[in-house]
Amino acid sequence: MKQLYFSIAMIFLLAFGTESFASAFKESNIRVEKEDSISYSKEDVQEAYRAFNEYVYDSDRKLYYRDSDRPEAVAAIWTQAVYWDMAMNAYKLDPTAENRQRIEDIYQGNYDHYKAYDWYGFPDVWFIYDDIMWWVISMARAYELTGESKYLDHAVSGFTRVWYGIPELDAGSYDEEKGGMFWAWTKGRSGKMACINYPTVIAATLLYNITENKNYLDKAKDVYSWSRNNLFDQETGEVADSKHGDGEPNWKPHTYNQGTCIGAAVELYKITEDEDYLSDAILAADFTRDSMSSSSQVLHFDKGEEQGIYHAIFGQYIAQLAKDCDRPEYLDWIRKNISIGWKNRDKVRGLTTRDFSKKVSAKETISAYDASGIVGLMLVSASEK
């Protein structure tokens, strides 16, 4: 292809001379494709989301199941909240009655399956703090989008339950003595994971924006400060997975933790206009692009079962940095990843997987976790092009 373009260029050069070459080439109606050009459309985004819902969504139970060929196995409780985020993003992109109804359907399906979002009961259902906090974030977003009070009620009660705990069961996620958020109450109060700390900051900022209650903003700043000092490499932008006790953090970066760190910093920057938050977000984004991607900037992926959803989460927050903070270069990078992943989709079903560089077979079982990555990235980046 490059040889073809070179030959065409030489023809124009000989025919028109160097001075007229540029204008003649422009007028020739020849489309020059960049090697990394965007190769998907809004229609592709709609098709990808349609396929995602056709193959891993149970329209009867209104839940996402784990695998494309195992509809009896429901996807993990916390990932259902992320799929709900995707439904809201789909509605923002294409505000049809069908997309609006799906938002209500997913809410109701999970309401029925997960004990009516009763955060205070059923410790066999809600037994890890971050499972609740992912839902708090999504409930706050649903309220912002629809104005329906039930979503805000769930968000407020869920945040309160995580922060303060239940007297007869646990002391809450927040460490009153040393700061930061513990991950679980049933598995020991030693680990403070990035996956509860940064989502707590995001949830608190969203609730502050909605309620204007400064208590939420104070909590967001507090937890962010602890996270920055204990989970964030302020030189490189790497986010640690966790910290246990007073020891060295577990420096194992994951794209979803990089994403929520970016999201927490962006939300605080938007509220406070403190440039330090924006600098942190950019540092974390650059680390993900430059150190957690291939030489051609394709995102690496984790191999754990639920970890296929990490890229969808990352997309939510890298898009916010790009759009809300005028950093379009990150959208260019994400769209490059989308183009590669979409090109390698299973052409029969329209499903993609977590390894964007791998061609997907029509016979391959695809989990909801893996299938969500490209679709999630598409939904948050498509509105700009």
C-alpha positions as CSV (number, residue, x, y, z in Angstrom):
1,M,0.0,0.0,0.0
2,K,2.8,2.4,0.9
3,Q,4.5,1.6,-2.5
4,L,1.2,2.5,-4.3
5,Y,1.0,5.8,-2.6
6,F,4.7,6.5,-3.3
7,S,4.2,5.7,-7.0
8,I,1.2,8.0,-7.2
9,A,3.2,10.7,-5.5
10,M,6.0,10.3,-8.1
11,I,3.6,10.6,-11.0
12,F,2.2,13.9,-9.6
13,L,5.7,15.1,-8.9
14,L,6.9,14.5,-12.5
15,A,3.7,15.9,-14.0
16,F,3.3,19.1,-12.0
17,G,6.7,19.8,-10.5
18,T,7.6,20.3,-6.8
19,E,5.7,23.7,-6.4
20,S,2.4,22.3,-7.7
21,F,2.7,18.9,-6.1
22,A,0.8,19.7,-2.9
23,S,-2.2,21.4,-4.5
24,A,-2.4,18.8,-7.3
25,F,-2.3,15.9,-4.8
26,K,-5.0,17.6,-2.8
27,E,-7.2,18.0,-5.8
28,S,-6.7,14.4,-7.0
29,N,-9.5,13.0,-4.8
30,I,-7.1,10.3,-3.5
31,R,-7.6,9.5,0.2
32,V,-4.4,8.9,2.0
33,E,-4.9,6.5,4.9
34,K,-2.6,6.8,7.9
35,E,-1.3,3.5,9.2
36,D,-2.9,4.1,12.5
37,S,-6.1,5.7,11.2
38,I,-9.5,5.2,12.9
39,S,-11.2,2.3,11.2
40,Y,-14.6,2.1,12.9
41,S,-17.7,4.2,12.8
42,K,-20.6,5.2,15.0
43,E,-22.5,2.3,13.4
44,D,-19.8,0.0,14.4
45,V,-20.1,1.2,18.0
46,Q,-23.9,0.5,17.9
47,E,-23.2,-2.9,16.3
48,A,-20.6,-3.8,19.0
49,Y,-23.0,-2.9,21.8
50,R,-25.9,-4.8,20.1
51,A,-23.7,-7.9,19.9
52,F,-22.6,-7.5,23.5
53,N,-26.2,-7.5,24.7
54,E,-27.2,-10.3,22.3
55,Y,-24.6,-12.8,23.5
56,V,-23.9,-12.0,27.2
57,Y,-27.1,-10.4,28.5
58,D,-30.1,-12.3,29.9
59,S,-33.1,-10.3,28.8
60,D,-35.3,-12.3,31.1
61,R,-33.4,-11.9,34.3
62,K,-32.0,-8.6,33.1
63,L,-28.5,-9.5,34.2
64,Y,-25.2,-10.2,32.4
65,Y,-24.0,-13.7,32.5
66,R,-20.4,-14.8,32.6
67,D,-19.9,-16.6,29.3
68,S,-21.4,-16.5,25.9
69,D,-22.2,-20.2,26.0
70,R,-23.1,-20.5,29.7
71,P,-26.2,-18.3,30.4
72,E,-26.8,-19.9,33.7
73,A,-23.6,-18.4,35.3
74,V,-24.1,-14.8,36.3
75,A,-21.2,-12.3,36.0
76,A,-19.7,-11.0,39.3
77,I,-21.7,-8.6,41.3
78,W,-19.4,-5.6,41.0
79,T,-19.1,-6.0,37.2
80,Q,-22.8,-5.7,36.8
81,A,-22.4,-2.0,38.0
82,V,-19.8,-1.4,35.2
83,Y,-22.1,-2.9,32.6
84,W,-24.8,-0.5,33.9
85,D,-22.4,2.3,33.3
86,M,-22.0,1.1,29.8
87,A,-25.7,1.2,29.3
88,M,-25.8,4.8,30.5
89,N,-23.0,5.7,28.1
90,A,-24.9,4.0,25.3
91,Y,-27.9,6.1,26.1
92,K,-25.8,9.3,26.1
93,L,-24.5,8.4,22.7
94,D,-27.8,7.3,21.2
95,P,-30.8,8.4,23.3
96,T,-33.3,5.9,22.0
97,A,-36.2,4.5,23.9
98,E,-34.6,1.1,23.8
99,N,-31.4,2.4,25.4
100,R,-33.3,4.3,28.1
101,Q,-35.3,1.2,28.9
102,R,-32.2,-0.9,29.3
103,I,-31.0,1.4,32.1
104,E,-34.2,0.7,34.0
105,D,-34.1,-3.0,33.2
106,I,-30.5,-3.5,34.4
107,Y,-31.4,-1.6,37.6
108,Q,-34.4,-3.8,38.2
109,G,-32.7,-7.1,37.3
110,N,-29.9,-6.4,39.8
111,Y,-32.5,-5.2,42.4
112,D,-34.3,-8.5,42.2
113,H,-31.1,-10.6,42.2
114,Y,-29.1,-8.7,44.8
115,K,-31.6,-8.3,47.6
116,A,-33.0,-4.9,46.6
117,Y,-29.6,-3.2,47.1
118,D,-29.8,-3.8,50.9
119,W,-26.3,-2.9,51.8
120,Y,-26.9,-3.4,55.5
121,G,-28.2,-7.0,55.3
122,F,-27.1,-10.2,53.5
123,P,-23.4,-10.3,54.3
124,D,-23.2,-13.3,52.1
125,V,-24.1,-11.0,49.2
126,W,-22.3,-7.7,50.1
127,F,-19.1,-8.9,51.8
128,I,-16.4,-6.7,50.2
129,Y,-16.4,-2.9,50.5
130,D,-15.5,-2.3,46.9
131,D,-18.4,-4.3,45.6
132,I,-20.7,-1.8,47.2
133,M,-18.7,1.3,46.2
134,W,-18.8,0.4,42.4
135,W,-22.6,0.4,42.7
136,V,-22.5,3.7,44.7
137,I,-20.7,5.3,41.8
138,S,-23.1,3.9,39.2
139,M,-26.2,4.9,41.3
140,A,-24.9,8.5,41.5
141,R,-24.4,8.6,37.7
142,A,-27.9,7.2,37.2
143,Y,-29.3,10.0,39.3
144,E,-27.3,12.6,37.4
145,L,-28.6,11.2,34.1
146,T,-32.3,10.6,35.1
147,G,-33.0,12.7,38.2
148,E,-34.8,9.7,39.8
149,S,-34.5,9.9,43.5
150,K,-34.3,6.1,44.1
151,Y,-30.8,6.1,42.6
152,L,-29.6,8.9,44.8
153,D,-31.1,7.1,47.9
154,H,-29.1,4.0,47.1
155,A,-25.9,5.9,46.5
156,V,-26.1,7.8,49.8
157,S,-27.0,4.8,51.9
158,G,-24.3,2.7,50.2
159,F,-21.6,5.3,50.8
160,T,-22.6,5.6,54.4
161,R,-22.6,1.9,54.9
162,V,-19.1,1.5,53.5
163,W,-17.6,4.4,55.4
164,Y,-19.1,3.8,58.8
165,G,-19.9,0.1,58.8
166,I,-22.5,-1.7,60.9
167,P,-22.0,-1.8,64.7
168,E,-22.8,-5.5,65.0
169,L,-20.7,-6.5,62.0
170,D,-17.8,-4.2,61.1
171,A,-16.3,-0.9,61.8
172,G,-16.5,0.5,58.3
173,S,-13.9,0.7,55.6
174,Y,-12.3,4.0,56.6
175,D,-9.3,3.7,59.0
176,E,-9.9,6.4,61.6
177,E,-6.4,6.0,62.9
178,K,-4.1,5.9,59.9
179,G,-6.4,6.9,57.0
180,G,-7.3,5.0,53.8
181,M,-10.0,2.5,53.1
182,F,-9.9,-1.2,54.0
183,W,-11.0,-3.7,51.3
184,A,-13.0,-6.2,53.3
185,W,-14.6,-6.9,56.6
186,T,-14.8,-10.7,56.4
187,K,-11.2,-11.4,55.3
188,G,-9.3,-9.3,57.8
189,R,-8.7,-5.5,58.1
190,S,-5.1,-5.5,56.8
191,G,-5.4,-4.8,53.1
192,K,-6.1,-1.3,51.7
193,M,-6.6,-1.9,48.0
194,A,-6.5,0.7,45.2
195,C,-9.9,-0.7,44.1
196,I,-11.7,0.6,47.2
197,N,-9.7,3.8,47.8
198,Y,-9.9,5.5,44.4
199,P,-13.5,4.5,43.8
200,T,-14.4,6.0,47.2
201,V,-12.9,9.3,46.1
202,I,-14.9,9.2,42.8
203,A,-18.1,8.3,44.7
204,A,-17.6,11.1,47.2
205,T,-17.0,13.7,44.5
206,L,-20.1,12.7,42.6
207,L,-22.2,12.9,45.8
208,Y,-20.6,16.3,46.5
209,N,-21.6,17.5,43.1
210,I,-25.1,16.3,43.6
211,T,-25.8,17.3,47.2
212,E,-23.2,20.1,47.7
213,N,-22.5,18.6,51.1
214,K,-18.9,19.5,51.8
215,N,-18.6,16.5,54.0
216,Y,-18.3,14.4,50.9
217,L,-15.6,16.6,49.4
218,D,-13.6,16.5,52.7
219,K,-13.8,12.7,52.6
220,A,-12.7,12.6,49.0
221,K,-9.6,14.8,49.6
222,D,-8.7,12.8,52.7
223,V,-8.8,9.4,51.0
224,Y,-7.1,10.8,47.9
225,S,-4.3,12.2,50.0
226,W,-3.7,8.8,51.7
227,S,-3.8,7.0,48.4
228,R,-1.4,9.4,46.8
229,N,1.1,8.9,49.7
230,N,0.7,5.2,49.9
231,L,-0.4,3.8,46.5
232,F,0.9,6.2,44.0
233,D,4.4,6.6,42.6
234,Q,4.7,10.3,42.3
235,E,7.7,10.1,40.0
236,T,6.3,7.6,37.5
237,G,2.5,7.5,37.8
238,E,2.3,3.8,38.7
239,V,-0.6,2.8,41.0
240,A,0.1,0.0,43.4
241,D,-2.5,-2.7,43.7
242,S,-2.6,-2.6,47.5
243,K,-0.9,-1.9,50.8
244,H,-0.9,-4.2,53.8
245,G,-0.1,-2.7,57.2
246,D,2.9,-0.4,57.2
247,G,4.9,-2.4,54.6
248,E,5.9,-1.6,51.1
249,P,2.9,-1.3,48.7
250,N,2.3,-4.2,46.2
251,W,3.6,-2.5,43.1
252,K,1.5,-4.5,40.6
253,P,-0.3,-2.1,38.3
254,H,-3.6,-2.8,36.7
255,T,-5.4,-0.7,34.1
256,Y,-8.6,-0.3,36.2
257,N,-6.6,1.0,39.2
258,Q,-4.7,3.4,36.8
259,G,-8.2,4.4,35.6
260,T,-9.8,5.1,38.9
261,C,-6.7,7.0,40.0
262,I,-7.1,9.2,36.9
263,G,-10.8,9.5,37.5
264,A,-10.4,10.5,41.2
265,A,-7.8,13.1,40.3
266,V,-9.9,14.5,37.4
267,E,-13.0,14.9,39.6
268,L,-11.1,16.7,42.3
269,Y,-9.4,18.9,39.7
270,K,-12.7,19.9,38.3
271,I,-14.0,20.8,41.7
272,T,-11.0,22.5,43.2
273,E,-9.0,23.6,40.0
274,D,-5.9,22.5,41.9
275,E,-3.3,21.7,39.1
276,D,-1.7,19.1,41.3
277,Y,-4.6,16.8,40.7
278,L,-4.4,17.3,37.0
279,S,-0.7,16.6,37.0
280,D,-1.3,13.3,38.9
281,A,-4.0,12.3,36.3
282,I,-1.7,13.0,33.4
283,L,1.2,11.1,35.1
284,A,-1.0,8.0,35.7
285,A,-2.3,8.2,32.1
286,D,1.2,8.5,30.6
287,F,2.4,5.5,32.7
288,T,-0.4,3.4,31.4
289,R,0.2,4.3,27.8
290,D,4.0,4.2,27.9
291,S,4.7,1.3,30.4
292,M,1.5,-0.8,30.4
293,S,1.2,-1.0,26.6
294,S,3.1,-2.7,23.8
295,S,5.7,-0.8,21.7
296,S,2.8,0.1,19.4
297,Q,0.7,1.4,22.4
298,V,-1.7,-1.5,22.5
299,L,-2.9,-2.0,26.1
300,H,-1.6,-5.0,27.9
301,F,-4.2,-7.2,29.7
302,D,-4.4,-9.3,32.9
303,K,-5.3,-13.0,32.8
304,G,-7.6,-13.4,35.8
305,E,-11.2,-14.4,35.2
306,E,-12.8,-11.0,36.0
307,Q,-9.9,-8.9,34.8
308,G,-11.2,-8.6,31.2
309,I,-13.4,-5.8,32.4
310,Y,-10.4,-3.7,33.5
311,H,-10.1,-1.9,30.1
312,A,-13.8,-0.9,30.1
313,I,-13.2,0.7,33.5
314,F,-10.1,2.4,32.4
315,G,-11.9,3.8,29.4
316,Q,-14.5,5.6,31.5
317,Y,-11.8,7.7,33.2
318,I,-9.2,8.2,30.5
319,A,-12.1,9.6,28.4
320,Q,-12.9,12.0,31.2
321,L,-9.3,13.2,31.3
322,A,-9.3,13.7,27.5
323,K,-12.7,15.4,27.3
324,D,-13.0,17.4,30.5
325,C,-9.4,18.4,30.7
326,D,-8.7,19.1,27.0
327,R,-6.3,16.2,26.4
328,P,-7.4,14.8,23.1
329,E,-4.1,12.9,22.6
330,Y,-5.5,10.2,25.0
331,L,-8.6,9.7,22.8
332,D,-6.3,9.2,19.8
333,W,-4.5,6.5,21.7
334,I,-7.7,4.8,22.9
335,R,-9.2,4.9,19.4
336,K,-6.1,3.2,18.0
337,N,-6.7,0.4,20.5
338,I,-10.3,0.2,19.5
339,S,-9.5,0.0,15.8
340,I,-7.2,-2.9,16.4
341,G,-9.6,-4.7,18.7
342,W,-12.6,-4.2,16.5
343,K,-10.7,-5.3,13.4
344,N,-9.9,-8.6,15.2
345,R,-13.4,-9.2,16.3
346,D,-15.3,-12.4,15.6
347,K,-17.0,-11.3,12.4
348,V,-19.9,-13.8,12.9
349,R,-21.0,-12.7,16.4
350,G,-19.4,-9.3,16.5
351,L,-17.6,-10.1,19.9
352,T,-14.2,-8.9,20.9
353,T,-11.9,-10.0,23.7
354,R,-9.4,-8.6,26.1
355,D,-6.4,-9.3,23.9
356,F,-7.0,-6.6,21.3
357,S,-4.2,-7.9,19.0
358,K,-5.7,-11.4,18.7
359,K,-8.2,-12.5,16.1
360,V,-11.3,-13.9,17.8
361,S,-12.7,-17.2,16.5
362,A,-16.4,-17.7,16.0
363,K,-16.1,-20.9,18.1
364,E,-14.4,-19.2,21.0
365,T,-16.3,-18.8,24.3
366,I,-16.2,-15.2,25.3
367,S,-17.0,-13.9,28.8
368,A,-18.9,-10.8,29.5
369,Y,-15.7,-9.5,31.2
370,D,-13.6,-9.9,28.1
371,A,-16.3,-8.7,25.7
372,S,-16.8,-5.5,27.6
373,G,-13.3,-4.0,27.0
374,I,-13.6,-2.8,23.4
375,V,-17.3,-2.0,23.7
376,G,-16.7,0.1,26.9
377,L,-13.9,2.0,25.2
378,M,-16.1,2.6,22.1
379,L,-19.0,4.0,24.1
380,V,-17.0,6.6,25.9
381,S,-14.9,7.8,22.9
382,A,-17.4,7.6,20.1
383,S,-19.2,10.9,20.8
384,E,-16.1,12.9,19.9
385,K,-15.8,11.5,16.3
